[in-house]
Amino acid sequence: MANKIGRIGILVGGGPAPGINSVISAAVIEAVISGHEAVGIKNGYEFLVKGDTTQTVNLGIDDVSTIHTQGGSILHTSRTNPTKSKEDLETCIATLHELGISHLITIGGDDTSYGASEIARAAKGEIRVAHVPKTIDNDLPLPGDMPTFGYETARHVGAGIVMNLKEDSRTTNRWYFIVAMGRHAGHLALGIGKASASTITIIPEEFPDATVSLAEVCDVLEGAILKRRISGRPDGVAIIAEGIASKLNVSDLRNISGVEIPRDEYGNIRLADLPLARILRAEVERRFKERGEAMGIVDLTIGYELRSAPPIPFDIDYTRTLGHGAVSFLLSDPVEGEHTQQGAMICLVDGQLQAVPFEDMRDPKTGKTAIRMVDTKSLYYDVARRYMIRLEQSDLEDEETLRQLAAATSMQPDAFKRRFTLKS
């Protein structure tokens, strides 16, 4: 074995995602085989910004040889933002120097990758950084339209949960409103909804305006319930992406929740603390009650159940390649003038590893890591939409369908049409 010529640090930031331990395992094995020390840094950037060098663990092959099938993170994780202030960033880099870290692997989503890119820039080549993109939200713009690791497992587990709830819905003749995680984009909600054949899925991308009213979202839900009803089905399951809440007016959210809107260290609204499913349920139930009807709806949120699930084979396979690729990139000879000299995001494209410059992943308007949204003009979305039960403009143009829908609400057809004419 070659002499040890450097220490490779590994940390995890943001929320858990299936496959984290598989990345760690592959990276440690590759580092050790290459003659380097692997150092696990606990709790993301949390202790680095405090100048604390005690929260690390030396990792060898025996420590990681079987962890690739486990969910969660053996290094834990946090949402600490190393770029919150100039002082935090400087302390973070100084702590890495004190630990003897010459190369750093970060595992995380858009916020963690932004922190990684800023560390690489500020360290000016003294610490080379490889970021491995992970998020169950699937909202990082990876080349080749590859999923972020963890998404496929989260969709798989989520679809299984929804399939069980669909059967409960059918058995008990009631509706479920299920909010699925996804801070910005609707990938996870749509993936779960499509795979489980849920009655309807609502994602933020289908509302083109920057903001959307609570009434608009409830119109879609109420319309789906009524259309389902005239086909003889009083039951159904609606999947709603939590990113819908981020498009609602903040003052409305404050009024609805009754508290100040909580935010994380990166300034993002803590959507998990907003009871979106309960809010939607209450408003739709109120609408039916005004017509003298009792409407039984069950609300729940899924996300935490998915994040630390054991990865399915797809994510294990994928992450072992990414972990290997991160170390291979860090130990490769930098090419003068290349954008990847200081750091890059490690991706898999057409079966080949690709180091994507951090600059290429940034939104030029915000300077932050770009977000990949669901393309509502794609075949993927079109097929999902075709198999949903939801009120369409064509239903309001068909006289017989309109008559049945109006009768279901004790309204006149013209009044129903005016009430539910789609706004977009």
N, C-alpha and C positions, 0 to 999 in steps of 0.2 A: 504494500500500500504506500502511496505517495505521502510525503510529509504534509502535515496539516498547514495550510497556507492562509487560512482565513476562517472567520466565524460567520455562518449564515443564520440570521435571525428569522423567525417565523411568528407572525401574529395574525389574529383574527379580529375583524371589526364588524359592527352592525349586528343584525339579527341572525340567529342560527339558520343553517340550510343543510339539507342532507348531502353528505359528501365532503364536508370540511375535513373530517379525520382522514379520509382517503387522500386528500391533497397533502396533508401533513405527513402521512405515512410515506407516500411516494417521494416527497421532497427530502425527507430525512434519509431515506435509503439511498437516494441518488447523491446527496451531499456526502454521506459517510463513505460511499464507494469511491467518490471523487477525491477523498482525502481531506475533507473539511469537517469542521465541527458544526453540529446543528443545535441551535439554541431556541427553545420555545419561550416566547414572551407572553406572559399571562395577561388576560383582560385587555387585549387590543392596545390602544395608545394610552390607556388610563394612567399607568404608573410611569410611563416614559415622560409624560408632560410634567410629572411631579419630581423628576430627577431621581426616582427610586430604582435602584439596580438589583433589588432583592427578589423581584417577582419574575424570575426566569427559571428554566429547567433545561439541563443538558439532555438531549435526546439521542439515543442510539437505536440501532436496528431492532434489537430485542424489545425496546419500548413501544415500537410502532408497527411491528410485523403483522398484528392481527386487528388493528383498530379500524381498518378500512371499511369494515361492514357495520360500524357503529354510527349511530346518529349523534347529534350534539357536537361539542368541541372539547377535546382534552385540554385545550389552552384557554377555555372559556372565551368570552367576548365582551365588548362594551361599545357604546356609541360615543366615547370621548372623541372630541374634535381637536386634533393637534394644530389646526390652523385657526383656532378661535382667536388667538392673538399672536403677535410677532414673538412675544416672550415664550409662549407655549411651544411654538415651532422650534425656536432656538434651543429650548430646554430638551425637547424630544430628541433633536439631533445630537446634542451634547451627551445625553444619556446613552444613546446608541454608540457613540464614540467610546464612552467610558466602558461599555460592555464589550468593546472590541469587535463590534458588528461591522463588517466590511461590505456585506451583502444582506439585503432584506427582502423577504417574501411577505407580502400582505395579501390576505384573503378577505374579500368583502364586496359590498355593492358600490353604488355610485358615490356615496359619501366617503367610504374608506378608500376608494380609488383616488378621489380628489386629494385626500390627505397624503396618500402615497406619492402622488405626482408632485405635490408641494415639497415633500421631504426630499425627493430626488432632485428637484430644481435647486432648493436651498443648500443641499449638501455639496453641490457643484462637482459631482463625480466621485466624491470620497466615500459615499455609500450608494451602491447601485441597487435599484429597486425593481422587483418583478411583482406585478399585481395579478392575482388570479381572481377573475370576476365570479362572484357568487351572489345569487339572490333568488328566492322562490318567486319573486315578482316578474322575472324574465324581462326586465326593462332596460338592460344595457345594450347599446347598439353594436353587438358583436358582428364581425364580418361573416359573410356567408349565411346570415340569418340563423346562426347557431343559438341554441338556448343557453341561458346561464345555468351553471350547474346547480342542482337542487330543485329546479323547476319541475323536471319530469317526475321526480319522486313525489313532490308536493301535489302535483296534479293527480298522480296515481292514487295516493292516499285520500285526497280530497274527493275524488270521484267515487271511491268506495263508500265514504261517509254519506255522500249525497244519495247514492243508490239505496242505502238503507233508509234514509229519510223519505225518499220517494215512496217506498213501500209503506212506511208509516202514514204518509200523507194519503195514499190511496185507501188504506185500511180505515182510517179515521175520518175521511171526507173533509180534510181541512188543508189549508195552505201553509207552506213554510216560506219565510223570508230569510235567506241565508246570505250574510255578508262575507265575502272572501277577501283575504288580504291582497294588497296591491296599492301602494301609496299613490302612485301616479297613473299607472296604466292598468288595463283590464285583462292582461294576458292570462293570469291565473284563474280569474273568475270565468273567462270565456273557455279556457281549456277544461276546467272542471265541468262547466255547464254542457259543453259539447260532448265530452266523453261520457257523462252520466245521462245524457238526453234529458236535462232538466227542462221544465216547461218554458222558461224564459230566462235569459241572462241580460243584465243591463250593465254597460260599461261606460266610463266617462267619455271615451272617444266618439260615441254616437251623438253627443251633444256638441256641436261645432263651436258654440259661443264659449267665451272664457269662463262665464259663470252660468249656473243652471239653478232654477228655483226648485224648492222642495215640491211644489205643486206639479211641476213638469214630470219629475221622477214618479210621483204617485199616480199621475195620469197614466203612465205606461203600465204600472202595476195593476191599477184598477181596470184598465182596458183589457189586459191579459186575463184577469179573473173573469170578466164578463164574457169574453170570447170563448174561454174554456167552458163556461157554464152553459152556453147555448148549444154546445156539443154534447151536453149530458154529463159533464165532469165537474163536480164541486171541489175537486182537489187540485193541487199543483205545487210546484217548487220553483221559486224565483231565486236566482243567484244574482247578487248585486256586488259589484266591485267597490271596495271601500274608498277607492279614489274618487268616487262620486262626491264624497263629503268634501274633498279638497276643492271641488268646483262650486260648492254652495257658498253663498255670501257669508263671510266671517261673522258679521253682526247677527245674521240670522242664526248661525250655529251657536253663537253666544246666548241668544235668546232661547233657543231650543234646549240647550244643555243646562242653562242656568249658571254656568261657571265660566271663568276666563279660559280661553282656548289654550291648552297646554302645548308647548313646543319642545323639541329635543335640542341637543347642542348644535345641530346644524341648521336650526331655525324651522324645521319641518313641523307641521301640525301633527301631534301625536294622535293619529286617527284611531288607534286602539282604545283610546280613552273616551271616544265619542260613541254613544250607543246608537249608531246609525240604523241598525236593524229594528231596534225598539221604536225609534222615531218614525220610521216608515210604516211599521205595523200600526202604531197609534193613529197616524193620519188616515191610512186606508180604512181602518176599522171605524173611525169617526165618520167617514163618508158613507159607509153602508148603514151605520146607525141612524144618520139623518134621513135615510129612506125607510127606516123602520125595520132594518135587518140586523141580526146578530151575525157577525163574521168572525169565525175562529181562525186566527193566524198565530203561528208559532214563530218567534224570531230567535235567531242565534247567529253567532259569528264563528267562522272557522279560520284558522291560521296558525295559532300556537300549537295546535294538534299536529300540524304538518311540518313545522320547522326543524324539529329534532328527530324526525322519523329515520329509521335505518334506510340508507340509500338503496334504491333498486339497482339491478345490474347495470343499466344504462349509465347512471350517475357514478357508480364505482369505476367502471371502465373509463369514462370521460375524465374523471378527476385524477385518476392515476397518471393519465397522459399529461394532464395540466401540471401536476406536481413535478413530474419528471422534467417537463418543459421549462418550468420556472427556474430550476437549478441549472439546466443546460444553458439557458439564456444568461443567467448571472455569471457563469464561469466562462462564457465565450469571450473572445477578444473583441473589445469595443472597436468599432470602425470610426475613425476620425470624421466628424461632420454628420454622422447619422443621428437622427432624432432619438433613437433608442439608446444612445450612448449612456445616458444617466439612468434611464428606467423605461419600462414599457408594460403594457397589459398583455398577458399570455393568452392566446386564443388558439383554437383548433379549427382549421379551414380546409375542407376537402381532404381530411385525413392527415393534414400536415400542420405542424406547429407554426404559429406566426406571432411575432412580437410586434404589437401595434403601439406606436408612439402615443404617449399620454395626450399630446396635443391633438392628435387625430380623433380622440374620444371626447373632446370638450365642445360644448355648445358655444359658438363664437359670441352669442348675445349675452350669456350669463357668466362665461368663464368656468363654469362647473361642468362635471361630467354630463354628457348628453343623455337624454332619456329616449328609449325606444317605445313608441306607442303602438297600439294595435292599428293596423291599416284597414280601415273599414271599407276600402275599395278592393281588398284582396279576395281571392277565391276562398281562403280559409274562413274569413268572416262571413262571406256571402253564404257559404254552405251552412254555417252555424245559424245564421239568421233565418234561413229557409225552413229549418226544422224547429224553430221556436213557435209557440202559440202566443201571438201578440197582435194587438189591434193595429191594422194597417189602413192606410187611406183607401185602399181598394175595398175594404169591408164597408166603409161608409158610403161608397159609390154603388154598392150592390143593394138594390131595394129590399130583397128578402132578408139578407143578413142584417141590414140596418133595422128592419122592422123587428127582428128577433132580439137584437141587442137593446133596442129602445124598450121593448116589452119587459126585458129582464131588469130594467131600472125604473119601470113605470113612468117613462118619459115619452114624449112625442118624438117621432123619428127626426124631424127637423131640429128639435131642441137637442137631441142626443148628438146629431151630426155637428152642430155648432159647438157643443161642449167638448167633443173629443177630436175635432179636426186637428191633425198633426201640425205642430208649429214649425217643423223643419222638414 
